[in-house]
Amino acid sequence: MANHTEPLSPVNSQYTLGYGMRLDKGTAPELAHPQVSVTLPDGSEGHLTLHVINGTPDEIKARLLESVDAFFDINADL
């Protein structure tokens, strides 16, 4: 019987992405970035910054996707 070993794969850290969305009629100030307190999965407390995007649904979607891409570019070293 031959020894068969599986190739070692790089260990990838596991993360949790927390987000929420709400679409309201009207406009809110985009420069205001309130923070909310959250209880993290491990039971510790943290904060989330709320971002506001105004525009048509298509404009909001485009800017949201740009923001998600930028978030992962900024955190590329994780």
Secondary structure, DSSP 8 states (H G I E B T S, - for coil): ------------------------SS---TT---EEEEE-TTS-EEEEE-----S-HHHHHHHHHHHHHHHHHHTTT-
